[in-house]
Amino acid sequence: MLATLRSCKHKFMLEYLRNWKPKLESHHLHAGGAFAKGLEVARRSFYDGGKNAEESLQAGVGALLGAYGSFEPPSDSPKTAARMAGALDFYFATWPLGSDPALPSVINGKRAIEFSFAEPLPILHPTTGEPLIYCGRADQIVDFAGGRYVEDDKTASQLGATWSRQWDLRSQFTGYTWAARCAGIRVDGVLVRGVSILKTKYDRAEAVTYRPAWQVDRWLHQTCRDIQAAIACWKEGYWDWALDHACTEYGGCAFRQICAVQDPEPFLRMNFEQRYWNPLTREDTLLEETPA
C-alpha cells in the first residue's frame, strides 16, 4: 500500500480505498506466492517437523503445486507450475536444508520461519482515531555470518548486475527492520536471495543490505509524512495523478486505461472487480458492487 501511495495517489485510492482489482490476477504475483508457500512448508518440515531434506523438499513442492492450483499463466510466461517447482528444487540445491549458512533463528523457543508483524504507527486513523497499523510478512529471521538478519526471497525473470544494488533504500526492508525492532529483535540488516526463472534455465543471486538506526528513524518519519499526505487527499476529496513514469513501470500500471479516458467508471466495472484484501487475516473478499 505504501509503495502504491508513493507511486501514485490516485492508484492508491482506486486500489485500496475503492478496492478495485483487475479480474485477471498477475501471473507474477500468483507464481511468487506459490513459491513462497513452498519455501515455508519445506523449511517447517525440516526444522520443525523432523523430516530429512528430501522429504522436506517433497512437502514443499506439494505445497507449491497446491497453491499454484489450476491457474493458467500467459502462453509466453516461464512461470508455469512445473517451472516454479523446478525453481524450488534449484533453490534448495543452491542453499541446501541442513547446510545453509543462513539458519532460522530461535526466538522465544521457536524457529523464526515466517516473520509476520502488525505494529501501531505514531499516526491516527482519520475517522476511528485509532493508531494505523503497519503490517507485513518476511520469509524468516536468520543467523548468518555472525549476525542476525531478516531474510527475504525474491523471484525474478532476470538477475542483472544491478539486482543487488536495488535494495539499499527499499522501504520494504527498512520497514522489516523497524518491525523487528518493535518486537524486541535486533537485526543487522536484510539478506535478500533471488531466483530467476527462464524457460531454459535458472539462476540465483544474494545480497546483504544494512539498516543503521538513523535510516530506520528517517523511514518512520517519512512514512508518517506520506500517510499524512494521503489523509489530506482524503479530506480534500482529490487524489493526485502521477501522470509520468509510474504509468508505464513494471509492464505498465493496471489502471493505465482507466486514467486515459474521461469517464472511467464503465471501464472499471468491465475490467475490474472490488475485492478487499485484509493483510492481518490474509483473506481476499469479493465485495458487492458499490456505487461510485
N, C-alpha and C positions, 0 to 999 in steps of 0.2 A: 504493500500500500504506500509506503514512504517513497519507494523508488518511482512509482507511478505519479505520486503527487509532485515529486521534484521534476519529473519529466514533462508533465502537462497537467495542469489543474483541471482542465475540462475533462480529460480522460479519467482522472481520479473520480470526478463527480459521476460520470456515466457508469463507470465500472463498479465503484464501491459504495456510492450513495444511492444511485438508482438501480444498482445491481444488474446492469446489462452485461451479459457474457455471450460470446459467439456460440451459435448452436453446435458448430463443429469444433471439438476440442483440439488444441495444438498437439500434434504428434510428438513434438519435442518434450512438452510437459508430461504427456502420458508415459512416454518411454522412460523419461528421467524418474518419474515417480515409481514405476515398476522396478527400475534398477535399485533405487534407494530401499525399497521393501526387501529385495533380495539380499542386499548387503546387511540390513538389520537382522533378518532371520538367520543368515549364515553365522553372523557374529554371536548372536544369542545362543544358537545351537552349540557353538564351540565353547564359548566362555562360561555360559550359564547352564547349558543342557548336558554337558559332559560328552558330547559326540566328538568323533575324530574329524579331521579336516575334510576328508572325502564325504563323510555323511553330512557334515555341516554345509558343504557346497551344494550337495544334492537338495538339502532342505531349502537353501537359498534360491536355487534355480526353480524349484517348485513354487516358492512364494512369488518369485518374479513373474513366472508364467501365469499364475493365478491372478496377480494384479494387472497384468497386461490384458488378459481375457481375450475377447473376440475382436478387439479394436483393429481396424484396418488403416494402416498408415498410407500416405500417398505412394503411388507406384514407384516413384523415384527415390524414396527415402530408404536409407540403410538401416533405420531403427525399427526393424521388424522384431517380432518376438524372438525368433531364432538368433538373430544377431545380438540382441540385448542379452540373451542367455549366454552367448559366447563371450560377450564383454565381461560378464560376471566371472566366468571361468578365467579369462585373461587377467582380471583384477587380482584374483587370489593366487594366480600363478606368479604375478609380479610382487605382491605383498602377501605372502602365504600366512594362513592362520597357524599360529603357534610359533612362527619365527619372524613375524612382522616387527620391525623395530619400534613401531608405534603401538603400544599396548594400552587397551582401555583402562583408564584409571579406576581405582577402587575408592569410591566416595561414600561415606556413611555405610560401609559394608557391602556396597553393590558396585558392579561394573557400570561405568558411566557410558553405556551404549545407548545412544539417542539422548541428547541433552535438550529437553523441552523446558520452556520457561514462559512465565507471564508475570511481568513486573510493572508496578504502577509508575507512571511518569509524573514529574512535578508540574503537571498541567491538567486542568479540569475539563471535562466534557461540557460543552456549552449549554446543554439542556438538563442533564442529570445532576451536574455538579460533582460527580464522582471522578476520581483520577482516571485518565485514559490509560489503557494497558498496552504495553509493548510486549508482544509475544512472538515466539518463533521456535524453530527446531534446528539443531545442528546434529550431524551424524553421531558424534561421540566426543568425549574428552579423553585425551591420551597422554601417557607419559612417553616422552620422546626426546632423545638427545640431551638428557639431563634436565629437562624442563617439563612443564605441563602446558598442553595446547588444546584448543578446540580443533577438532578435525572435521573437515567438510569435503565431500566427494562431488565432483562435477563430471557430467558427460558433455561431450562436445563433438562437433563434426570434424574439427581440425584443431591441432595444438601447434601454434606457430611460435616464433621467437618471442613474441610479446605476451604470450599467455601468462607467464609467471609474474609479469610486471603489472598486471591489471588489478591486483588485489590490494595494493598497499594503502589505498584510500577508500576501499569499498566499504560503504556504510553497513552492509550486512554483517561483515566480520567485526567491525568496531562495536556494533550492537550486541553481537555474541559475547564479546569481551566484557562489555558493561553488564550484561545479564549475568554472566558468571560471577562478576564482582559482587553484584547484588545478592547472589546466592551464597556468598562467602567462599567462592572458589577462586584462587589466584591462578590466572593463566598468563603465560608469557607472550602468547600470540596465537596465530591460527596456522595449522598445517592444512594445505589445500592439495588434494590429489585429483588429477584429471585423467579421464579415459576418453580417447577419441574413437568414434565408431564410423568406419567407412565400409563400403561394400566388399572390399577385398582385404582389409587389414584392420588391426587395432594398434593404438599407440598410447603411451602414458607420459605423464609429467607430474612433477611435485614441486611445491613452492612453500616457503615459510614466510609469513608476514607478521610483523610485530606491531603491538599497540601499546605505546607508553601511556602513562596515566593522563598526561596533558592532552593527548589525542582523544582519549575516551571522554574527557571532560568537554572538549570542544565539540565532539559529536553530539553529546547530550544537549548542549546549549543550542546548537544548530537545529537539531531535531525539534526542539520545543519551538523555535522560531518558525520553522516550516509548518508545523501544525497550527500555530497562531495565524499564519497567513491563510491556511485553509479555513479556519474559523471565521476570519474576516471575509473571505469569499462567500461563505455560507450566510453570514449575517447580511451581506450586501445583496445576495441573490444573483451574483455574477461570477462565473468561473472562467478564468483566463484561458485562452488557447495558446499553445506553444507556437504553432504555425511555422515550424522550422525543422531542424534535424530529427526531432523526436517523431515526426510523422513518417519517416522512412527508415529509421534504425531497426536493426534486427529483423529484416524482412518486411518491415512496414507495420504501422500501428493498425490494430484490428478495426479501429474506428475511423480510418482514413476516409473511407467512402462516406461515412456519416457527416464528417466535417466538410465534405466537398459539395454538399447540397444545401440549399436554403432551408428546406423543410426536412429535417432528419427523421421525424417520427415514423413515417411509413417504412423507411429503410431499417430502422431499429426493430420494428415489430416483425419484419420479414426475415431478417438475418440473425437476430439475437433473441435470447430469452432471459428472463430475470431469475437469477439464481443467487442465493445468499450463502456465502462461504463463511462458516464460523471457525476461526482459527484456533479457538480454545477446544472445541469438541471435534474439529476436523470433519464436520458434516456439511454437505453441499445440499441445500434445499431449493427445489424449484418453487418459485413464488407464483401466485396467481397474477395475471396481468393487471398492472396498476395504471391508473390514468396518468397522463403526462403532467 
